[in-house]
Amino acid sequence: MIDSPLPGYVAVRNRRLRKYAGLGACRKAEMAQEQCCGKSSSSSECSQDLGIHEDVKDYYGKRLKKAEDLVLNACQTPAKALPKDLQDTLKDVHEEVSSRYYGCGLVVPECLENCWILDLGSGSGRDCYMLSKLVGEKGHVTGVDMTNGQILIARKFIDYHTQKFGFSKPNVDFLQGYIEKLGDVGLKDNSFDIIISNCVINLSPDKKAVLKEAYRVLKDGGEMYFSDVYADCELPDAVRTHKVLWGECLGGALWWKDLFKLAKEVGFSVPRLVTAHPVLVTNKELRDIVGDCKFVSATYRLFKIPDSSPREKCSITYKGSIGGFKEMLEFDVNYTFKEGEAVTVDEETAAVLKSSRFANAFTIKPVGKMAAGATECPPIKSKDAVVDPFKLTDRPGVTETPRCAGTCSVKSKNCC
């Protein structure tokens, strides 16, 4: 039988009270604060967050022993088809590490060589080890997870993968801690080029704290590239307080519109949708609890654009210089850049490309400074962009945004 809902996590708090019954009042408060996610909140909110953290630890550290133990397919939804080179890299990851993997397919951004990457909720370390090969010996990957059992498995195979990839020293490490409070594990401001996360943020009781910490530790121009499960509405208490639904990535799913709100409040660029796939609740008992709520597994990319980066419409041309993406770079569902083709992009897209690790892969020219006699393409309007992941899943296929060859000196019916 599926675990029943626990509104307010009363049972968890009761277990805490029994555990701390023999301690003095001051020490009880200290222990609760030490284990809390660290946000400024009332004691009841802190207790609830503790309960969620402990339930997730139990679920992923004790209940789940392999991917087949999952009740639903929410955390097994593929992000996109893997290129052959990534498939080969994945085969190099130790079998025990891969067998304890519960993420949404694979989260692998482009242009990784020499980058410093942080994985939020790294679990057994599968993604970290694969990325450690892709960044090379001069790059580095750090994994953070709150589950001791998963961290122990990940650390167990550091030497194995160092030798497997032919590195002279490890370029990966694993830290046990909360993704809402990265400072507690020693992560400093402006430390990483890229942050990834794979079906983990939905497990956090404080999504805004996660995004704030991610923004803090990212370098200017850095990117947060992550997959997660989202809902098409604000979830009712019956869903949000159900232990199995939370552990299986649905109970803590954020309403997708709230992601845009939180990203703006924290300082990130507008979330850019990369992929989206529907999540079906196949278990009848859980489906009855979920009711009409719908879920989707979606990948978004957020950028930390420096304040100094100019916002102006630009004509950009992809050079084809990113390894594995010579002919075409699928940046998000709205922009696919082909080698040698000039595309006019909006102000924020131009700022993202100019300030990020992608800058050297493009020729970027402000629209007002194009060559004399060239006819510029009308800019792609942000309001027409696909941002709703549920609309993407409803479509038979994602159509590419119209674009122009060269600088559109001669217009055709296919020109933008």
N, C-alpha and C positions, 0 to 999 in steps of 0.2 A: 504494500500500500504506500502511496506517495505521502510524504510528510505533510501534515496539515498546517494551515497558516498560523503564525504566531504574532498577532497584532502587537506592535510596540516592542517585540522581542522580550516579553515578560519573563518567559522561561529562562532566557539567557541572563537577564539581570538577577533572577533568583539564584542561579548557579553562582554568579559572582558574589552575591551576599553570603552564601554558605561558605564559599572559599575564603572570603575575607573576614568571617565572623570572629576569628580569634585574634585579629590585629587591632592595634590602637587606631583611634579615629584619624589622627594625622597621617599615619602610614597608609591607611586605606585610601585617603584622598590622593596621596602622592602616587600610589601605584596605579590608580585609575587614570590620573593625568599623564603618567609616563606611557601608558599603553594606548591612550586616546590618539586620534589622528592629528591632534595638535591645533585644531581650529578654535577660535574663541566662541564658546557656546555655553548653553546651560548644562548642568550636570546630567539632565535627562537626555539631551541630545548626544552628549559625550558617551553616555552609557549605551545608547542605541547604536552609535557608531562602533563601539567596542563589540557589541553583540554581532553586528554584521561582519566585522573583521574575523571574529572567532568562528562564526559559522562558515565563512569562506575558507578559512584555514583548515577546518575539519573536513570540509567537502573535498578540497583539492589535495589535502595532505594525508587523509585517512580513508575517506569513502571511495575516491577514485584511485584505482591502481593502474588503469590503462584507458585509452580512448574509448574502448568498447563499453565501459561502465557508464558513460553518459546516457541519460534518459532521453534527451532530445538531440536534434542535429544542429542546434543553434551555433555551437562552437566548432562545427565541422564544415560549415558552408565555405566552399572555395572562393577565394577572392578573384582569381583569373587564372587562365591556363599558364603553366610554367614553361618558360623557354628551356631548351635542352640543357644549356649551361647551368641553369639553376637546379634542374633535376639532377644533374651529375654532382653538383656541390652538395645537395641534400643527401645523396647516397653516402657521402663521406662522414655524415654525422652518425655517431655511435647509436646502435639500435636501442639501447636502454634509454637514451635521452629522447629519441623520437617516439618511443612507445608511451612516454608520459606527457605527450604533447596534446593540449586541448584547445588550441587556438583556431581562429577563423581562417583556414587555408594558410596563406603565406603573405607576410607583409614585407615587401622588398622594394624600396624606392630605387631610383636610377642614380647614376653618377656618384659612386660610393668610394672610389679609390682614395686612400689616405684619410678618410673621414673619421671623426670621433662620434660614436653612436651610443645612445642610451636606450635600453629596452625596458619599458615600464611594465612590470608583471611578467618577468622573463621565464617563470616556471622552471622547467627542467633544463632550459638553455638551448633548445633546438635552433630557434631563430638567431640567437647570439652567436652560436658556433658557425652557422652558415654565413652570417654577415662578417664574422671575423676573417673568414677566407677571402671574402669579396673586398674588404677594405685594405687587405694586405698587411704586411708586417709593420708598416709605418702608421697604420690606422689603429683604432682601438674600439672595443665594444664593452660596455658595462651593462650588466643585467641587475635589476632590482626586483625582489619579490619578498612578500611577507611570510611565505610558507617555508618553514625550516626544512621539511622533507624534500621539497623541490630544490631548494638551494643546495642541499647536500648532494643530490644527484648531479646537479650542474657542475659543482666544484670537483666532483669525483673524476671528471673526464677532461680537465683542463690540459694536463700533460699529454693525454692521448691525442687530442685534436691539434695541439702544438706540433707534435711529431708528424701527424697525418698530413698537415698542410705544409710541412717543411720549413717551419719558422724556427729561428734560433732561440726565441723566448716567447712566452705567452703574450697575446694581445687582447685578452679577454679576462674580465673578473666579474664576480657575482657578490652582491651585497644584500643582506637581509634587512628589510625595512619597509615602511609604508610609502606608497607613491604619492600620498598627500603631503608628505613631509620629508623631502629629499635632503634637506640640510642635516637631518639627524644621521644620515649615513655619509656625510662629508662631501656632498656634491656642491660645488661652488657655482657662483653666477657665471654666465657666459662661457660654459665649459664644453658644450657639445654642438656639432654641426647638424645632427639629425637626432630626433627622438622617434622611436617606433613604439607601438603598443598593439597587441593582438588580442582583441576580445577580452579586455581586462577592465577598462575604465567603467563599464557598466557594473562591475562588482564593487566599486568604491561608493561609500555613503556620501562623499563630498566631491562631486565632479569639478566644481569650480576650484577647489584647492589643488586638484591634480593639474588643471590647466595653468593655474598661477605658477605652480612650481616648475612646470614644463617651460613656460615662458621665461622664468628666471634663469634657468640653467642653459637655455639655448643662446648661442651666439647671435649677434645681429645678422640677419639674412638666413638664420637657421630655420629648419623645417620640422614640424611634427606630422609624421605620416602614420596614420593609424586606422585600424579596422575596429568596429564595435557594433553592437546590436542597438537599434533604435526602434522606438514605438511611434505609432501614428497619432498618439494622444497622450495626455497625462494619465498615467496608470492608476487604477483604483487601489485602495489599501489591500484588498484581497490578493492582488497580484504582487504588490510591492513588499508585502510582509510574509510571503510564502518562501520557505527556506529552499526548497528544490528549485522553484522558478528563479530565485535569486542566484543560486549556485549554477544554474544552467543558462545564465546570462540574460534572462527575460525580466525577472522581477526588478532589477535595477536599471533597466533600459531607459535611456533618456528620450524624452519627446524630441524628435529631430529638430524642431524649431528652437528648442532651448539651447541646442549646441551653438547656433548662430548668435543667440543672445549672450551666452557665456563667453564665447570667443571674442566678441566685441568688448565686453566688460574687462577682460583680461588684457587685451591689446593686440591680439592676433589679427591677421588678415581675415577676410571673409572665407569660411570653409569652402574648399574646392572638392566637389564630388568626383571620385575616381571610379568606383564600382559600387554596385548594389545588387543584392540577391534576396529574394523573399525567404523568411524563416517560417517553416510550417510546424505547428504544434500537433504532433501526431498522437501523443498520449491522450486518451479520452478523458481521463480524470483531470489532467492539467488543462486540456482544451476547455472543459466546462468552467474552470476557474478563470481562464483568460477571457472567455466570452468573445466579444466583438473586437477586442484589441488586436491589431496587426503589428508584425515585427519584420524588420529587415536587417540584414548584415551589410553594412556599408563601409567603404574606405574613403576617408577624407584626408586632405592635406591642408595644414595651417602653416603660415609663414610669419616670422617675426621681422617685419619690415622696419628698417631704421627710420627714425623721424626725418633724417636728412635726405632720404631717397626721394628724388623728384617724382611727382605724379603727373605724367603726361602721356598722351596717346603716342604709340610708337609703331613703326614698321619693323618687324623682326624676321630674321632669316636663320633657320636652323642649319648649322654647319655639318651635322651628321657625325660629330666627333665623340659622342658618348658611347662607350663600349657596349655592344649588344643592341644598339639602337641607331645604327648608321642611317638607314633609309627613312625611319619615322620614329617620332617620340610622342606617345600618347600621354600627354601631360595630365589631362582630366577629361571628363565626358564632353566638355565644351571646346577643348583645344587639342587638336592633333597636328603636330608640326612635321612637315615633310622636308627632307634635305633639299636645300636650295630654293625653297618657295618662301616668298615674302608674305607675311600675314600682319594685318593691322590689328593691334590688341588694345584693350581699354587701359586706363591709367593704372589700376591696381595690378593687373597682370604684368604690365611693363615694369612696375616697381619691384614685383616679386622676382622676375627674371634678372633684372639688373643687380639686385642686392644679394642674391643667393649664389649657391655653388654652381648654378646653371649659367652664370653670366658669360663665361668663356665659350660656351657652346652655341652662342647666338651672335649674330650681327644685329645690333640694336640702334635704330636711328629715330629720333623724334619725328613725328609726322610733318611738322613744319619745316624740317631741314632736309627733306627728300630732294633728290636730284631734279634739276630743272627739266621740265617737259614731261615728268612722270605723273601719271594719274593715280592718285591715292585711292585705296579701297575704303569704303565707308566702315567706320569702326564697328566692331561687334559690341552690341549693347549688353551691359551686365544684366538688365532686367529680363532679357531673353534667355539667360543662362539656365541650365538645368541644375537645380539645387536640391529639390525634393527627391529623396531616394525612392520613395514609393511610386512617383511618376515614372522614374527610370525602370523600375521593375514591371510596370504595367505595359511598357512598350515592347514590341516584338524584337527591336534592336535599337541600339543607340546610334543615331545618324551623326555624321561628322558635321561640324560647323562649316559652312561654305567659306572658301578661301580663294586667294588669287595666286596665280603664278607670276613670278617676277614682281614688277611694280604696277601691273595692270595698265601698261601703256596702250594695250589694245583690249577692249572689254569684250567678253563673250557671254553667252547665256548662262554659263556656269560660274561666272565671276561674282564675287560678293558685291 
